[in-house]
Amino acid sequence: MSFTYEAVGATRENLAACPPGFHPLHVRTRIGEGREVFHRAAEAVLTWELHRALGVGIDAAADRAAPGVDVTVTLAGLIKAPCRIVWTAEESRRAGWAYGTLTGHPESGEEAFVVDRTGDGTVWLTVAAFSRPAKWYARAGGAATRGLQHAYARRCGKVLRNLCGDEADSL
Protein backbone atom coordinates (compact mmCIF):
# COMPACT_ATOMS: atom_id res chain seq x y z
CA MET A 1 0.00 0.00 0.00
CA SER A 2 1.14 3.53 -0.64
CA PHE A 3 0.78 6.80 1.26
CA THR A 4 -2.25 8.90 0.36
CA TYR A 5 -0.51 12.29 0.63
CA GLU A 6 2.74 13.87 -0.57
CA ALA A 7 4.21 15.59 2.52
CA VAL A 8 5.34 12.35 4.18
CA GLY A 9 7.31 13.14 7.35
CA ALA A 10 6.34 16.82 7.46
CA THR A 11 5.48 16.65 11.18
CA ARG A 12 8.98 15.48 12.18
CA GLU A 13 10.62 18.90 12.22
CA ASN A 14 7.49 20.98 12.66
CA LEU A 15 4.50 19.54 14.52
CA ALA A 16 2.46 22.48 13.24
CA ALA A 17 3.17 21.60 9.59
CA CYS A 18 0.02 21.71 7.49
CA PRO A 19 0.26 21.46 3.71
CA PRO A 20 -2.23 23.44 1.62
CA GLY A 21 -5.64 21.79 1.36
CA PHE A 22 -5.35 19.97 4.72
CA HIS A 23 -6.90 20.76 8.10
CA PRO A 24 -4.48 21.24 11.01
CA LEU A 25 -4.81 19.72 14.47
CA HIS A 26 -2.58 20.62 17.42
CA VAL A 27 -3.53 19.62 20.98
CA ARG A 28 -1.04 19.84 23.84
CA THR A 29 -1.85 18.34 27.25
CA ARG A 30 0.13 18.52 30.49
CA ILE A 31 0.81 14.97 31.72
CA GLY A 32 2.80 15.62 34.91
CA GLU A 33 6.32 16.38 36.03
CA GLY A 34 9.67 14.69 36.25
CA ARG A 35 11.91 12.15 34.60
CA GLU A 36 9.88 9.11 35.72
CA VAL A 37 6.64 10.52 34.32
CA PHE A 38 8.43 11.27 31.05
CA HIS A 39 9.81 7.73 30.77
CA ARG A 40 6.45 6.16 31.63
CA ALA A 41 4.61 8.37 29.13
CA ALA A 42 7.20 7.73 26.40
CA GLU A 43 6.90 3.96 26.83
CA ALA A 44 3.10 4.13 26.75
CA VAL A 45 3.22 6.06 23.47
CA LEU A 46 5.99 4.03 21.82
CA THR A 47 4.48 0.62 22.66
CA TRP A 48 0.84 1.31 21.64
CA GLU A 49 -0.27 1.17 25.30
CA LEU A 50 -1.80 4.65 25.06
CA HIS A 51 -3.86 3.71 22.00
CA ARG A 52 -5.03 0.43 23.47
CA ALA A 53 -6.05 2.24 26.67
CA LEU A 54 -8.11 4.59 24.50
CA GLY A 55 -10.14 1.58 23.42
CA VAL A 56 -9.14 1.59 19.75
CA GLY A 57 -8.00 -1.59 18.07
CA ILE A 58 -4.32 -1.69 17.17
CA ASP A 59 -2.94 -4.28 14.80
CA ALA A 60 0.77 -3.47 14.45
CA ALA A 61 3.53 -5.35 12.66
CA ALA A 62 5.83 -4.71 15.68
CA ASP A 63 5.51 -4.30 19.45
CA ARG A 64 7.11 -0.86 19.29
CA ALA A 65 6.78 2.07 16.90
CA ALA A 66 9.56 2.17 14.30
CA PRO A 67 9.81 3.69 10.83
CA GLY A 68 8.18 1.46 8.24
CA VAL A 69 5.97 -0.44 10.70
CA ASP A 70 2.43 -0.87 9.36
CA VAL A 71 -0.40 -0.25 11.83
CA THR A 72 -4.13 -0.67 11.34
CA VAL A 73 -6.28 1.28 13.77
CA THR A 74 -9.82 0.00 14.17
CA LEU A 75 -12.52 2.33 15.46
CA ALA A 76 -15.71 0.95 16.95
CA GLY A 77 -14.88 -2.41 15.39
CA LEU A 78 -16.07 -1.06 12.04
CA ILE A 79 -13.70 1.50 10.59
CA LYS A 80 -10.26 0.21 9.65
CA ALA A 81 -7.58 2.84 9.19
CA PRO A 82 -4.31 1.53 7.69
CA CYS A 83 -1.20 3.61 8.46
CA ARG A 84 2.59 3.37 8.36
CA ILE A 85 5.03 4.84 10.86
CA VAL A 86 7.01 7.55 9.05
CA TRP A 87 9.33 8.63 11.87
CA THR A 88 10.11 8.01 15.53
CA ALA A 89 12.02 9.93 18.19
CA GLU A 90 13.59 8.49 21.33
CA GLU A 91 15.62 11.30 22.86
CA SER A 92 16.40 12.29 26.43
CA ARG A 93 13.56 14.85 26.51
CA ARG A 94 11.44 13.92 23.48
CA ALA A 95 9.84 10.64 22.39
CA GLY A 96 7.11 9.73 19.97
CA TRP A 97 6.20 8.95 16.42
CA ALA A 98 4.00 9.84 13.48
CA TYR A 99 2.09 7.70 11.09
CA GLY A 100 0.89 8.48 7.63
CA THR A 101 -2.30 7.27 6.06
CA LEU A 102 -2.29 4.45 3.53
CA THR A 103 -4.79 3.52 0.83
CA GLY A 104 -8.11 2.59 2.49
CA HIS A 105 -7.83 5.04 5.42
CA PRO A 106 -10.90 7.31 5.80
CA GLU A 107 -8.61 10.36 5.99
CA SER A 108 -5.50 11.42 4.13
CA GLY A 109 -2.60 12.90 6.09
CA GLU A 110 -0.25 12.44 9.01
CA GLU A 111 -0.64 12.32 12.79
CA ALA A 112 2.07 12.60 15.44
CA PHE A 113 2.06 11.64 19.12
CA VAL A 114 5.00 13.25 20.94
CA VAL A 115 5.91 13.34 24.64
CA ASP A 116 8.37 16.01 25.71
CA ARG A 117 9.86 17.20 28.99
CA THR A 118 10.51 20.92 29.16
CA GLY A 119 13.34 22.65 31.02
CA ASP A 120 11.26 23.00 34.18
CA GLY A 121 10.53 19.24 34.16
CA THR A 122 6.93 19.46 32.95
CA VAL A 123 5.88 16.55 30.74
CA TRP A 124 3.55 17.23 27.82
CA LEU A 125 1.82 15.17 25.17
CA THR A 126 1.33 16.85 21.82
CA VAL A 127 -1.01 15.31 19.27
CA ALA A 128 -0.53 17.07 15.96
CA ALA A 129 -1.90 16.25 12.54
CA PHE A 130 -2.86 17.46 9.14
CA SER A 131 -5.65 15.70 7.32
CA ARG A 132 -8.42 15.87 4.80
CA PRO A 133 -11.24 13.44 4.08
CA ALA A 134 -10.49 10.52 1.79
CA LYS A 135 -13.69 8.44 2.08
CA TRP A 136 -17.23 9.62 1.36
CA TYR A 137 -18.33 9.30 5.00
CA ALA A 138 -15.41 11.41 6.23
CA ARG A 139 -16.31 14.09 3.67
CA ALA A 140 -20.00 13.88 4.66
CA GLY A 141 -19.06 14.40 8.31
CA GLY A 142 -17.42 17.74 7.51
CA ALA A 143 -16.80 19.84 10.62
CA ALA A 144 -18.18 17.08 12.85
CA THR A 145 -15.39 14.77 11.68
CA ARG A 146 -12.79 17.41 12.61
CA GLY A 147 -14.51 17.88 15.96
CA LEU A 148 -14.19 14.15 16.64
CA GLN A 149 -10.49 14.30 15.75
CA HIS A 150 -9.97 17.12 18.28
CA ALA A 151 -11.94 15.23 20.94
CA TYR A 152 -9.80 12.13 20.30
CA ALA A 153 -6.59 14.18 20.69
CA ARG A 154 -7.82 15.67 23.98
CA ARG A 155 -8.77 12.19 25.20
CA CYS A 156 -5.25 10.95 24.37
CA GLY A 157 -3.88 13.48 26.87
CA LYS A 158 -6.34 12.54 29.60
CA VAL A 159 -5.74 8.81 29.17
CA LEU A 160 -1.95 9.24 29.16
CA ARG A 161 -2.13 11.39 32.30
CA ASN A 162 -4.13 8.60 33.98
CA LEU A 163 -1.63 5.95 32.82
CA CYS A 164 1.17 7.99 34.38
CA GLY A 165 -0.78 8.81 37.55
CA ASP A 166 1.19 6.57 39.93
CA GLU A 167 4.49 8.15 38.94
CA ALA A 168 3.04 11.68 39.03
CA ASP A 169 1.65 11.14 42.54
CA SER A 170 4.94 9.76 43.89
CA LEU A 171 7.06 12.78 42.93
C-alpha positions in Angstrom: 0.0 0.0 0.0 1.1 3.5 -0.6 0.8 6.8 1.3 -2.3 8.9 0.4 -0.5 12.3 0.6 2.7 13.9 -0.6 4.2 15.6 2.5 5.3 12.4 4.2 7.3 13.1 7.4 6.3 16.8 7.5 5.5 16.7 11.2 9.0 15.5 12.2 10.6 18.9 12.2 7.5 21.0 12.7 4.5 19.5 14.5 2.5 22.5 13.2 3.2 21.6 9.6 0.0 21.7 7.5 0.3 21.5 3.7 -2.2 23.4 1.6 -5.6 21.8 1.4 -5.4 20.0 4.7 -6.9 20.8 8.1 -4.5 21.2 11.0 -4.8 19.7 14.5 -2.6 20.6 17.4 -3.5 19.6 21.0 -1.0 19.8 23.8 -1.8 18.3 27.3 0.1 18.5 30.5 0.8 15.0 31.7 2.8 15.6 34.9 6.3 16.4 36.0 9.7 14.7 36.3 11.9 12.2 34.6 9.9 9.1 35.7 6.6 10.5 34.3 8.4 11.3 31.1 9.8 7.7 30.8 6.5 6.2 31.6 4.6 8.4 29.1 7.2 7.7 26.4 6.9 4.0 26.8 3.1 4.1 26.7 3.2 6.1 23.5 6.0 4.0 21.8 4.5 0.6 22.7 0.8 1.3 21.6 -0.3 1.2 25.3 -1.8 4.6 25.1 -3.9 3.7 22.0 -5.0 0.4 23.5 -6.0 2.2 26.7 -8.1 4.6 24.5 -10.1 1.6 23.4 -9.1 1.6 19.8 -8.0 -1.6 18.1 -4.3 -1.7 17.2 -2.9 -4.3 14.8 0.8 -3.5 14.4 3.5 -5.3 12.7 5.8 -4.7 15.7 5.5 -4.3 19.4 7.1 -0.9 19.3 6.8 2.1 16.9 9.6 2.2 14.3 9.8 3.7 10.8 8.2 1.5 8.2 6.0 -0.4 10.7 2.4 -0.9 9.4 -0.4 -0.3 11.8 -4.1 -0.7 11.3 -6.3 1.3 13.8 -9.8 0.0 14.2 -12.5 2.3 15.5 -15.7 1.0 17.0 -14.9 -2.4 15.4 -16.1 -1.1 12.0 -13.7 1.5 10.6 -10.3 0.2 9.7 -7.6 2.8 9.2 -4.3 1.5 7.7 -1.2 3.6 8.5 2.6 3.4 8.4 5.0 4.8 10.9 7.0 7.6 9.1 9.3 8.6 11.9 10.1 8.0 15.5 12.0 9.9 18.2 13.6 8.5 21.3 15.6 11.3 22.9 16.4 12.3 26.4 13.6 14.8 26.5 11.4 13.9 23.5 9.8 10.6 22.4 7.1 9.7 20.0 6.2 9.0 16.4 4.0 9.8 13.5 2.1 7.7 11.1 0.9 8.5 7.6 -2.3 7.3 6.1 -2.3 4.4 3.5 -4.8 3.5 0.8 -8.1 2.6 2.5 -7.8 5.0 5.4 -10.9 7.3 5.8 -8.6 10.4 6.0 -5.5 11.4 4.1 -2.6 12.9 6.1 -0.2 12.4 9.0 -0.6 12.3 12.8 2.1 12.6 15.4 2.1 11.6 19.1 5.0 13.3 20.9 5.9 13.3 24.6 8.4 16.0 25.7 9.9 17.2 29.0 10.5 20.9 29.2 13.3 22.7 31.0 11.3 23.0 34.2 10.5 19.2 34.2 6.9 19.5 33.0 5.9 16.5 30.7 3.6 17.2 27.8 1.8 15.2 25.2 1.3 16.8 21.8 -1.0 15.3 19.3 -0.5 17.1 16.0 -1.9 16.2 12.5 -2.9 17.5 9.1 -5.6 15.7 7.3 -8.4 15.9 4.8 -11.2 13.4 4.1 -10.5 10.5 1.8 -13.7 8.4 2.1 -17.2 9.6 1.4 -18.3 9.3 5.0 -15.4 11.4 6.2 -16.3 14.1 3.7 -20.0 13.9 4.7 -19.1 14.4 8.3 -17.4 17.7 7.5 -16.8 19.8 10.6 -18.2 17.1 12.9 -15.4 14.8 11.7 -12.8 17.4 12.6 -14.5 17.9 16.0 -14.2 14.2 16.6 -10.5 14.3 15.7 -10.0 17.1 18.3 -11.9 15.2 20.9 -9.8 12.1 20.3 -6.6 14.2 20.7 -7.8 15.7 24.0 -8.8 12.2 25.2 -5.2 11.0 24.4 -3.9 13.5 26.9 -6.3 12.5 29.6 -5.7 8.8 29.2 -2.0 9.2 29.2 -2.1 11.4 32.3 -4.1 8.6 34.0 -1.6 5.9 32.8 1.2 8.0 34.4 -0.8 8.8 37.6 1.2 6.6 39.9 4.5 8.1 38.9 3.0 11.7 39.0 1.6 11.1 42.5 4.9 9.8 43.9 7.1 12.8 42.9 
